[in-house]
């Protein structure tokens, strides 16, 4: 009775993705702190500009919780129903954050119009502005951490959250300047005008997040510079086969959250053995992973002399 072949061990080429949920917890902590601070600033001043700032921090909290869930889901390995993993969960996080930003902006715009029609004096402005500045420093620090981590780990969730917090910082700066001008000039309607401008700015941020997440869900190709660099590695590798006709075509790439995928057809002489063709494909894969360790490479071998090998050359 023939022996059952041993099950091959899992490939060590692609290590498990790093757990990034610690950054989401940091964002949640920052959101809670800034909500308390900005809410206090609004309470003591009765400024709709500061209220709009506090409302955006509430959106930050919801977005951070959604990011935490998305990062946990994206961490799951491939399974029977999700053969390519769960990394696209990060795009849903960015989309939800974009929608929440639209909701917050709508509320801010409505309140600012009401206050413009019925202006009211501001109280304790100095204390309110000091509290708002402290909250902005917290948001700015966390935004810098998230943007750096997002770039390092290629996480659209962390990048979106970082950009949102950074937008919140600039929003806070505008609100603080606006409330300060109200204090100096006594023009009460300037407060709702600043709040309205903040609402428009938030809408722009929300649209950008939704557009980015939609692009990712549509399996967009890698950036042009990455594609050119990958093709350069392939061409350099193939150039080493001076005595053999080795070519490639049907080159495609796509991005899914923090994962990157590449596939192509490798054409080799038809009289090569399966082992030789496989060894060349594995060597080329190693050369690509040396430049892009997180790249998932899928190569299809074809005989260079067979006309059927060129039926998909335009793909």
MARMAR-267149 format. One record per residue (C-alpha): residue number from 1; residue in one letter; x, y, z. Coordinates in pm, 1 decimal. Example, Ala and Ser with C-alpha at 12.3 -4.5 7.8 and 13.67 -1.06 7.14 Angstrom:
pos  code  c1  c2  c3
1  a  1230.0  -450.0  780.0
2  s  1367.0  -106.0  714.0
REM end
This chain:
pos  code  c1  c2  c3
1  x  0.0  0.0  0.0
2  x  158.8  329.2  -104.9
3  x  251.9  565.8  175.4
4  x  67.4  893.7  209.5
5  x  291.2  1189.6  121.5
6  x  363.9  1426.6  405.2
7  x  169.7  1749.6  408.6
8  x  400.5  2032.2  297.1
9  x  483.7  2287.8  561.2
10  x  346.6  2638.9  534.4
11  x  559.3  2879.5  333.7
12  x  786.5  3103.9  536.9
13  x  806.2  3356.0  253.2
14  x  509.9  3551.6  383.1
15  x  510.9  3593.8  761.4
16  x  184.7  3671.2  940.2
17  x  90.5  4041.5  928.3
18  x  170.6  4246.2  1235.2
19  x  -107.0  4321.8  1482.9
20  x  -176.1  4696.1  1446.7
21  x  -470.6  4718.1  1684.8
22  x  -255.3  4897.2  1944.3
23  x  -266.5  5204.7  1721.4
24  x  -647.9  5188.4  1711.0
25  x  -656.2  5177.8  2091.3
26  x  -430.4  5483.3  2096.0
27  x  -672.6  5662.1  1862.9
28  x  -968.6  5564.8  2083.9
29  x  -794.0  5701.3  2393.6
30  x  -712.9  6027.9  2214.3
31  x  -1072.5  6062.1  2091.6
32  x  -1217.0  6015.6  2440.7
33  x  -972.3  6269.4  2584.9
34  x  -1042.5  6531.1  2316.6
35  x  -1420.2  6484.5  2340.4
36  x  -1403.6  6561.4  2711.8
37  x  -1173.7  6858.8  2659.1
38  x  -1355.4  7011.1  2361.4
39  x  -1693.6  6941.4  2514.6
40  x  -1580.6  7132.5  2822.3
41  x  -1456.6  7417.8  2601.4
42  x  -1795.8  7440.6  2431.1
43  x  -1981.8  7420.2  2764.4
44  x  -1796.3  7711.8  2919.9
45  x  -1805.7  7933.5  2608.4
46  x  -2132.6  7835.7  2429.5
47  x  -1944.4  7869.9  2098.3
48  x  -2087.5  7677.5  1801.5
49  x  -1739.3  7681.9  1652.9
50  x  -1609.3  7486.5  1951.7
51  x  -1922.7  7270.6  1940.8
52  x  -1842.9  7177.4  1580.2
53  x  -1489.5  7091.4  1688.5
54  x  -1623.2  6865.3  1965.4
55  x  -1864.4  6699.9  1719.3
56  x  -1577.6  6607.0  1489.6
57  x  -1396.7  6445.6  1783.9
58  x  -1708.7  6234.6  1844.4
59  x  -1678.3  6116.0  1486.5
60  x  -1312.7  6040.6  1558.4
61  x  -1418.9  5807.5  1839.8
62  x  -1665.2  5617.7  1620.7
63  x  -1406.4  5596.5  1343.4
64  x  -1140.3  5468.2  1584.4
65  x  -1372.5  5192.3  1708.9
66  x  -1454.4  5093.7  1349.6
67  x  -1080.3  5095.5  1273.0
68  x  -1016.2  4863.4  1566.0
69  x  -1273.9  4614.9  1437.5
70  x  -1139.9  4639.6  1079.6
71  x  -780.6  4581.8  1188.5
72  x  -885.0  4274.6  1388.1
73  x  -1072.7  4132.2  1090.0
74  x  -787.6  4213.7  846.9
75  x  -552.5  4021.6  1075.2
76  x  -733.4  3693.4  1014.4
77  x  -550.7  3446.3  785.6
78  x  -705.3  3315.8  462.9
79  x  -979.9  3056.9  510.8
80  x  -1210.5  2842.0  298.7
81  x  -1445.0  3131.9  219.8
82  x  -1178.8  3403.5  193.2
83  x  -888.5  3249.5  5.4
84  x  -704.0  3580.5  -30.2
85  x  -737.8  3681.1  334.4
86  x  -944.3  3953.9  499.4
87  x  -727.7  4260.1  434.2
88  x  -1004.9  4441.4  241.9
89  x  -1183.0  4495.6  571.6
90  x  -963.1  4803.7  606.2
91  x  -1140.7  4968.2  312.1
92  x  -1476.4  4931.9  485.5
93  x  -1329.9  5112.8  784.3
94  x  -1227.6  5408.9  566.9
95  x  -1571.0  5412.7  399.2
96  x  -1757.2  5409.2  732.0
97  x  -1534.8  5688.7  860.6
98  x  -1612.9  5892.6  550.2
99  x  -1988.9  5846.8  598.1
100  x  -1963.8  5941.6  967.3
101  x  -1778.7  6257.6  868.3
102  x  -2067.5  6350.8  636.5
103  x  -2314.9  6307.5  922.7
104  x  -2105.9  6526.0  1155.3
105  x  -2067.9  6791.0  885.7
106  x  -2444.8  6802.4  828.6
107  x  -2507.1  6862.8  1198.9
108  x  -2238.1  7131.8  1214.6
109  x  -2376.0  7314.7  909.7
110  x  -2729.8  7310.2  1048.5
111  x  -2627.2  7441.7  1391.7
112  x  -2406.0  7712.4  1240.8
113  x  -2690.0  7844.2  1022.9
114  x  -2923.2  7856.3  1322.7
115  x  -2666.3  8046.2  1531.4
116  x  -2597.6  8288.6  1241.5
117  x  -2968.6  8376.5  1231.6
118  x  -2983.4  8405.0  1609.5
119  x  -2637.4  8513.2  1735.1
120  x  -2545.2  8486.8  2103.6
121  x  -2256.1  8623.2  2310.9
122  x  -1966.4  8395.3  2411.7
123  x  -1850.8  8336.7  2769.6
124  x  -1518.1  8241.8  2932.7
125  x  -1341.9  8250.8  2596.8
126  x  -990.0  8243.4  2739.5
127  x  -1049.8  7921.0  2933.2
128  x  -1228.0  7760.7  2638.2
129  x  -947.9  7839.6  2396.4
130  x  -681.5  7707.2  2635.2
131  x  -869.9  7376.6  2668.8
132  x  -910.5  7351.1  2290.6
133  x  -536.6  7407.2  2234.4
134  x  -452.0  7119.9  2472.4
135  x  -691.7  6893.1  2282.4
136  x  -529.8  6992.4  1951.5
137  x  -183.3  6904.3  2080.8
138  x  -309.6  6557.4  2175.7
139  x  -471.7  6506.9  1833.5
140  x  -163.8  6631.4  1649.1
141  x  67.8  6395.7  1836.1
142  x  -153.7  6092.1  1777.1
143  x  -204.8  6187.2  1410.3
144  x  172.4  6190.9  1358.1
145  x  203.3  5843.8  1515.7
146  x  -81.2  5701.8  1304.1
147  x  43.4  5847.6  975.1
148  x  392.1  5714.5  1038.6
149  x  257.5  5368.6  1127.8
150  x  20.8  5371.6  828.8
151  x  306.5  5441.6  589.4
152  x  536.3  5186.8  751.7
153  x  278.4  4906.6  757.5
154  x  87.5  5013.8  444.1
155  x  -240.9  5032.0  637.8
156  x  -514.7  5241.3  478.3
157  x  -704.7  5228.2  808.5
158  x  -425.9  5391.7  1009.6
159  x  -353.2  5638.9  729.7
160  x  -720.7  5739.8  704.8
161  x  -748.2  5777.8  1080.9
162  x  -426.1  5980.2  1091.6
163  x  -540.0  6211.1  811.6
164  x  -872.3  6258.9  983.1
165  x  -704.8  6355.2  1310.3
166  x  -471.2  6590.4  1124.2
167  x  -771.5  6754.0  959.7
168  x  -921.2  6786.6  1306.5
169  x  -607.0  6969.4  1420.2
170  x  -631.4  7224.5  1138.6
171  x  -1003.5  7256.1  1206.3
172  x  -927.3  7332.1  1570.9
173  x  -671.7  7593.1  1469.8
174  x  -931.9  7765.7  1252.7
175  x  -1192.3  7752.2  1528.6
176  x  -952.0  7890.4  1789.4
177  x  -854.1  8178.7  1560.8
178  x  -1218.5  8247.4  1480.5
179  x  -1332.3  8247.8  1843.1
180  x  -1034.8  8466.3  1933.1
181  x  -1141.1  8718.1  1666.4
182  x  -1495.1  8714.6  1804.1
183  x  -1348.7  8794.9  2144.7
184  x  -1140.7  9080.9  2004.3
185  x  -1395.0  9231.1  1763.5
186  x  -1723.7  9153.3  1935.9
187  x  -1873.9  9036.5  1603.3
188  x  -2083.4  8741.1  1722.7
189  x  -2184.7  8617.1  1376.4
190  x  -1819.8  8537.6  1299.9
191  x  -1849.3  8231.7  1528.9
192  x  -2115.3  8050.3  1317.9
193  x  -1935.7  8155.3  997.1
194  x  -1622.0  7976.7  1123.1
195  x  -1834.2  7674.6  1220.5
196  x  -1986.5  7664.4  868.9
197  x  -1637.9  7671.5  713.7
198  x  -1536.9  7385.3  942.0
199  x  -1837.3  7184.5  820.3
200  x  -1738.5  7232.8  456.5
201  x  -1380.7  7129.0  533.6
202  x  -1505.7  6813.2  705.3
203  x  -1716.3  6726.7  397.7
204  x  -1407.0  6745.1  177.1
205  x  -1221.0  6508.2  411.3
206  x  -1510.9  6261.5  413.3
207  x  -1530.8  6257.6  34.1
208  x  -1157.9  6185.8  9.5
209  x  -1186.0  5885.6  242.9
210  x  -1482.7  5740.3  54.9
211  x  -1304.4  5783.5  -278.4
212  x  -991.8  5607.3  -146.8
213  x  -1187.0  5314.9  -2.7
214  x  -1388.5  5273.3  -324.9
215  x  -1068.8  5261.9  -529.4
216  x  -932.9  4985.6  -307.5
217  x  -1251.1  4778.2  -330.6
218  x  -1225.2  4798.8  -710.7
219  x  -887.7  4617.1  -705.2
220  x  -687.7  4912.7  -829.1
221  x  -338.1  4844.8  -961.1
222  x  -30.0  4928.4  -758.3
223  x  110.3  5280.6  -810.1
224  x  288.6  5331.0  -1144.0
225  x  629.5  5364.8  -977.0
226  x  586.1  5029.0  -799.9
227  x  476.4  4857.5  -1122.3
228  x  778.1  5000.0  -1304.9
229  x  1011.0  4882.7  -1030.7
230  x  864.4  4530.4  -1034.3
231  x  889.7  4509.8  -1413.4
232  x  1251.8  4622.5  -1383.6
233  x  1328.6  4333.3  -1147.9
234  x  1164.9  4088.2  -1390.8
235  x  1351.2  4223.2  -1693.8
236  x  1684.3  4215.5  -1511.1
237  x  1623.0  3855.1  -1407.2
238  x  1521.4  3744.3  -1758.4
239  x  1822.9  3918.8  -1912.2
240  x  2040.4  3657.0  -1742.3
241  x  1914.7  3388.3  -1982.0
242  x  2116.4  3490.9  -2285.9
243  x  2111.8  3147.6  -2452.3
244  x  1745.6  3070.9  -2380.2
245  x  1433.9  3247.8  -2501.7
246  x  1261.6  3352.1  -2179.9
247  x  985.7  3613.5  -2187.1
248  x  683.6  3732.9  -1990.1
249  x  347.0  3895.5  -2047.9
250  x  0.4  3935.7  -1889.9
251  x  156.7  4132.9  -1604.8
252  x  -100.7  4250.1  -1347.8
253  x  -95.3  4388.6  -995.8
254  x  -356.0  4477.9  -738.8
255  x  -369.2  4612.8  -387.1
256  x  -589.6  4484.1  -105.5
257  x  -542.2  4670.7  220.2
258  x  -188.1  4606.8  340.4
259  x  -145.6  4315.8  96.1
260  x  -9.3  4344.9  -258.9
261  x  -60.0  4088.9  -534.7
262  x  117.3  4035.3  -866.3
263  x  64.0  3779.8  -1141.0
264  x  209.2  3720.7  -1484.5
265  x  280.5  3452.8  -1743.7
266  x  641.5  3334.5  -1772.5
267  x  729.2  3191.9  -2114.7
268  x  1019.5  2941.4  -2124.7
269  x  1154.6  2698.4  -2388.8
270  x  917.0  2408.1  -2437.7
271  x  1192.1  2148.6  -2410.0
272  x  1272.6  2251.4  -2052.1
273  x  1182.0  2002.2  -1782.7
274  x  904.9  2087.4  -1538.9
275  x  1165.6  2103.7  -1263.3
276  x  1382.0  2354.5  -1448.4
277  x  1086.6  2578.8  -1529.2
278  x  966.7  2558.3  -1170.8
279  x  1313.5  2642.3  -1036.4
280  x  1335.4  2949.3  -1258.8
281  x  989.3  3063.1  -1146.5
282  x  1088.5  3017.6  -781.7
283  x  1414.1  3208.3  -832.1
284  x  1224.7  3494.1  -996.6
285  x  977.3  3495.5  -708.4
286  x  1266.4  3521.2  -461.6
287  x  1412.5  3813.1  -659.4
288  x  1076.7  3994.4  -643.5
289  x  1030.9  3927.2  -272.2
290  x  1376.6  4065.6  -203.9
291  x  1241.7  4403.3  -318.8
292  x  880.2  4361.0  -199.6
293  x  868.5  4115.9  94.7
294  x  490.2  4143.4  128.7
295  x  415.9  4084.5  -241.5
296  x  207.6  3776.7  -326.4
297  x  349.9  3644.5  -654.4
298  x  156.8  3412.5  -888.2
299  x  346.2  3293.3  -1198.1
300  x  200.7  3084.4  -1479.6
301  x  451.1  2889.7  -1694.6
302  x  393.5  2862.5  -2070.3
303  x  601.9  2721.6  -2359.7
304  x  743.2  3006.8  -2562.1
305  x  692.5  2819.9  -2895.8
306  x  321.9  2744.7  -2847.9
307  x  90.6  2993.3  -3032.5
308  x  -170.5  2942.3  -2759.3
309  x  68.2  3103.9  -2514.0
310  x  6.0  3438.0  -2686.4
311  x  -373.0  3431.7  -2692.0
312  x  -376.2  3635.3  -2369.9
313  x  -85.1  3866.1  -2456.5
314  x  -312.5  4171.2  -2445.5
315  x  -431.7  4107.6  -2090.1
REM end
